[in-house]
């Protein structure tokens, strides 16, 4: 049985990311159910870019996203605290640099 023949209630969940302008990051816009990636892109276009606010759409099947456990964030990020050279506190920025 192909994905297109699945009952709509069985369609996988997709996460939608939209880039509003060239050069900007993709931002999570929401989720939707679709039979396959092409359908997810088309549905995302119809649902999340109705006013021409997007230049690029990414869709990722939700089951393919793996996240860290927020309860373990201290141990996950702690190793970075001993690498102070990664923090921008050592650098003097010129006044011309406004948004860094």
Secondary structure, DSSP 8 states (H G I E B T S, - for coil): --GGGS-GGGSEEEEEEEE-STTS--EEEEEEEESSHHHHHHHHHHHH-TTS--SEEEEEEGGG-----GGGHHHHHHGGGG-GGGSGGG----TT----
